[in-house]
Amino acid sequence: MHTPSRLRPPSSVLCFLFSVFCLLSSATAAAPSPDLFAYDKSAPFNLQEAGRETRSAALVRDLTFTPADKPVKAFLVSPASGAGPHAAILYVHWLGDPKTTNRTQFLDEAVALAGRGVVSLLVEGMWAEPDWYKNRVPEEDFAHAIRQVIELRRAMDLLLAQPGIDPARVAFVGHDFGAMYGMMAEALDRRAKTCVFMAPTPHFVDWFLFRQQPKELAAYKAQLATIDPVLFVGKLAPASVFFQFASKDFYVTAEEAAEFYAAAGPRRQLATYDADHGLHSPEVAADRVAWLARELGLK
C-alpha cells in the first residue's frame, strides 16, 4: 500500500449514520431467496478455445464457455510453467471506456500475477455488448441480473476446475457493474477468501434510471431493491473486503461508499483516491495488487 492516511475508513459519524441506515433498509427490504440464483452445477461448460499465446511468464488462452444460455468470452491466464498449487482470481470488468468494457481491462494485471503463481479468469459481463445500457428494457433488468449472477457463479466453477488451484487462496476483483454483480455471486457461494470492489454503488436504481424509465416506477424500484448489492456485502464474511473509491466520482458519492463500508463485515478496508470513476491511477492498481499479494500469500 502507499500511505496509511489514504487507506482509511470513513469518519466515525458517517459510519454510525450509515450503519443505522443499513439496519433500517434491511428491515424494510425483503431478503432475496437463494433459489432465485439456483443453477445446474453439473452442466457442461461447452468450453471452446480460439487461441493461446505466451506473454512473459504467462500462458493466455482465448476462450468461450456457456455458463447459462449463451456463450461468454473469457481469458484464462495461468503460469506458463509450474504445477502449483496456484492462487486464483476471478476478474470482472467495468462499464466505461469502450476499449476496456470487456475482458481486457485487467489482462495486464493478470499476466503480471501469473509470474507470481496466480491463475486468473477474466470474463465478460452483459454490459460488454455494444450499446447495452441504452438498449436495455428496464422491465427485464431484474431477470438479467439473476442470469448475470448465475453466469459469474459458473465462471468461478470454471476457474476452480483448473488443475493445481488452491481453493483456500481464491479472490474476486470487480469494477463498477463487475463489482456489484460479483458481490452478489460471491456472497451466495462464499468461495473467495478476499474481494476487491472498485467503485460500486449500493443500489441498482442509482445507475439504472439515467436513461430509459420503466413503465411502473414504484414496482420497478421495489423489485430491484430486493437484490441490491448492499444487501449482499455483509454476507461475504469471513472473507476480507477491500473497497476502492474515487473522490471525483460522478456516479458514486462519498455517502454511498460509506453505506457499503458500514454494511460490510469486520475484515474490511476502504481507500479513496484522487481520481474519477475509472480509477486509472497507477496507485490504485498498486494498492490492489499489494492487497491481493498479502491476502493470497503471493511471493
N, C-alpha and C positions, 0 to 999 in steps of 0.2 A: 504494500500500500504506500501511498505517498505521504500525506501529512495527517496526523491524527485529528487535527481541527476540522478537516473536511469530511472525515468519516465519523459522523456523529448522528445520534437520533434527533428527532425534532424536539423543540423545547418542551419542558415538563407541562406547561399549560396546554399546548396543543395536544400532547399525548393524552392528558386527562380528558379534555373536551371530546376528542375523537374516540377514546375508549368508551365514554358514555354514549356517543353517537352510534358506535358499532353495536353496543348492547341493545340499544333501542331498536336499531334496524333489524337485528337478528330476532328480536321478539315479534316483529310485525311481518317479516318476510318468511314464507314457508321454506323449510329446508328442502333442497332438491332430492328426489329419490334416486338412489344408485341404479335402480332398474332402468332409468332413462338412458343410461350410458352403457348398458349391457351389450356384449358382442360375443361372437364365437371365437374363442382363443385358439381353437384347433383349425380354423380356416387357413388355407394356403396363402402365402404372401404373393404368389404369382410373380416372383422376382425375375426381372429382366435386366441384363447388363448391356449397356450400349457401348461401353468402352472403359479403359483404365489407363492410368499413366502414373509414373513415379515423379514426385516432386520432393526434392531434398530427401528427407528420411521417411517420407510418407507415400503410401500407395493410395491413390484416389480412384474410386470406382464410381462410374456414372450409372445410376440405377433408376428403375421404376419398380414400384410394388403397388399392390392393390389392397389397401387397408380396409376399405368399405366397398363402395360401389363403382369407383373409377380409379384409374392409375394415378399415382403420385410420384413426382420426380424427387430424387434424393441423391446426395453424395454420401458414400461410405468411405471414411478416411481412416486408415489404420497404419501402424508402424510397418515399414517395408520389410523389416526383419524382426525376429524375436517372437517367442511363443506365448509370452505373457507370464503371469496374469496381468491384464490390462485394465486400467480405469476406463470409464465410458462416459460420453457426454452426448445428450440429445440437444441439438440446436434448432431453434425455430425463429425465422426472420421477422422483420417488421413490415408495415405498410408505409412506404415513404418514397424515397428516390427510386424511380423505376429500375435503375441499374442494379439495385440491391434489394428490391422487393421480391426476393427469391432465395433459393438455397445457397447462393454465392455469398451472402452477407458475412458469414463467419468462416468462410472457407480458408482464408489465410491463417486465421487463428487455429483452426483445426489441424491444418498442415503443420504448423509450428508445434502444437501439442503432441502430434504423433511422434515427434522426436523425443518426447518425454514419456512415451509408452501409452498414449491415450488412443482409444478407438472412438471416433465421432460419427454420428449420423446427422446429416443436415437435410431437413425435409421442407417441402413447400406447402404453405397453407393455402386455403381457398382464395385468399386475397392476393396471391401471386398472379392470378388471372388478370389480363389487361382490363381496365375499367370495372373491376369487380365492385368497387364501392358504389359507383354511380348507377350500376346496373342491378343492384340488389333490389329485391322485393321485400319491404320491411316485414310483411306478414310471414315470410319464410326464415327470418333471422333466427328464431328460436330453434327450429328444426335443423338449420345449418350449423348452429352452434353445437348441438348434440352430436351431429355427424363429425364435426371437426375434432371434438374431444375424443371420440372413438378412434379417429384416424391417428391422433397423437399417441393414444394408448397402444395402438398396433405398431406405431413406429418404435416405441420403447420395447415392445415384444421383439421386433426385428433386431434392434441394437443388442439386446441381451442374448439373442440367439447366436451371436457371432462367437467363434471359438476363442477361448482364453480370456473371456471377460470376468472380472472380479465383481460379483454382484454387490459387494459391500462398498464399492467405490464407484458410484454412479451419480451423475449430475445432470441437471437440466438448465439450459440457458435460453431465454426468450426475450424478445424486444417487442414492445407495443402490443399488437394483437397476439403475436407469438408468446409473449409473457402471459397474457390473460387466459387464452385457451390452454396453454401449457400448465398454468397454475391449477386449473380445474382438473386436467388429466392426472397430474402428479398427486393431487390431493386424493383422488379416487384410488390410485394404485400404490402410492407411498413406497415407490421403489428407489427414488432419488435420495441420496444422502444429503445433498445440498442443491439449492436452486438459486439462480441469479435471474432477477426480473428487472428489465430495463424499461422505464417509462410506461408502465401500465396505468390504466385508470380503474377505479374500483367498480364502476357500474357501466354496463354496455350502453345505456342510453346517453352517457356522457359523449359518446362518439357517433352513435347510430342516427342521430337526429339532425346532423349538419346539413343533410341534403333532402332526399325524399321523405315524406311523412306518412306514417301508417294511417289507414282509414279510421281506426278506433284507437286513438292515442292512449287513453287510460288503460284499456285492456292490454295494449302492447307493452306499456311500461310495467304493468303488474306481472305479465308473463315473464319478461326478461329479468325482473327483479328476483325471481326465484333461482336464477343461475348466475347472479352477479359474482365476479371473481373474488370480491372481498369476503363472500361467504365461505370460500374455499381455502383461503390462505392460512387460516388458523389450523386447518386440518392437516397441514404438511408436517407438523411436529411429529417426531423429534428431529426431522431434517432441519438443517440450518438454512437461513434465507438471507440473501444479500440483495437489497434494492438499490438500483442506480437511477437517480432522477436528475433532471436538468433545471437550473434556476431560471432559464429563459424559455421554458416550455409553454408554447401557446395552448397545448392540448391538455396538460396535466398541471394542476395548481399545487402549491405547497400544502394546502389543506387536504387535497386528495392523496398526496404522498403520505401525509401524517395519518390519514384514515387507514391506509394499508399497514403502516408500521404498527399502529395500535392494535390491529386485528391479528397480526402475525403472532407466531409462537415465541417462546422465550429466547431461542437461539436466532437472533435477527440482527442485522446491521443495515444502516442506511447511509448512502453517500449522495450529496448534492453537488453537481458540477457546474462550472461557469460555461454552459453550453445550451444548445437548443434541443428539440425533441429527438434529433438524430443521434445525439451523444457520440459525435465523431471524434472527440478529443482523444489523443493517444493515452492520456492518463486514465480514461475510462476503461480502455482495453487492458492497460497495465494493472489496474486495480482488480479487474475481473479475473485475469489470469493468476494474479497473486492469490486471490481468494480460492480459486479452484485448485491451485497447487497445494495450498495448505489443507483444504478440506478433503482432497482426494489423496494426499500423501505422495505428490509427484516429486520426482528427483529433479 
